[in-house]
């Protein structure tokens, strides 16, 4: 599994020459409503085992949570299911708020 920092992810999203990653937010709905990275898709961690077949195995997937722990578990799960382009956002949305978008609410 690869890991990416918030500034690295921001640069990736902004780079038109790189394939657009699926931003897979694995937090709970209330967390996603509080703050989220624009364009992220909410799939709460406990629903991933029943929904991972909805994901495109060829598209890079960046797993996101609050601080990076839950998303790392989901990234490992996806790899066990055969996904090869899985990345974990180190520090989660908290790092995104601190390092990329200081206007983002935190909790």
N, C-alpha and C positions, 0 to 999 in steps of 0.2 A: 504494500500500500504506500502510495506517495502522500506527502504532507505538503501543504501550501500555507503561506502566511496571508494575512488579509491584504497587505499591499500587493503581493504577487497575484492574488486572485483579482484584485481591482485592475491590474495591468492586463491580465489575461482577458477579462471581460471587455476591456476597451480595445483590444487588439483585433482588428478586422481580418487579419491573416491567420488567426488561430480558430479552430473549431469551437463553436459556442458550447460551453459545458451546461449540463443540466445541474442547476443549483437545487439540491435535494435537502430541504429543511426537515429534519426529523424531530423537531420539538413538538410540544403540544399546541393545539389551536390558540389557547390564550397567550402563549409565548409569541407565536407568530403574529398575532394581532397587536401585541405590544410593540414589536419591532421586527423588521425583516429586511433582508437584502432584496432590492428590487428584482423581480423576475424569478424569485425562488418559488419552488413548488413544495407545498406542505404535504408530507407523508409522515405522520407521526410514527416514531420508532416501533411501537407495538403493532402497527399495521403493515410494516414493511414485508414480513414473511408472506402475507397474503396478497401483496400488491407488487412485488418486485418484477413480476412477469409483464407489468405495464411499461416497464422501462426499456429503452433501446440499449442493448448491450454494446453497440458500436459508438454511442455517444459518450464522451467523457462525463463522468458524474462526480460532482463535488458535494460531499456530505457535510451538512452544517447543523450545529446545535448551539447551545448557549456558550459552553466553554471548550468543546471539542471531544469530550468523553463519549457521549452517546453516539455522536456521528462517527467516531472511530470504530465503535462496535458495529454500527450499520455498514460501514465501509468493509470491515472484515467479513461480515455476513455476505455482502454482495460479491466479494472476491470468491468466497466458497461456492457461490452459485454460478461462477464462471465469468463474472464481469472482470475485464482486464484493464479498464481505464477508470479506476476509482481513486479519488483523492480526498483526503480529510482536511478540512479547514482548521488549522491550529488556532486555538483560542476562541473559535466560534464567533457568533455575532458580537460578543463582548469585545473581542479584538478588532472586529470590523468597526464598531462604534468608536473605539479608542484610537485606531490607527488610520482609518479611511474616512469615516463619516461622523464627525463629532456631533452633528445635529441629531443623530439617531438616539432615541430613548434607550435607556439601559434599565436593567432590573437585577 
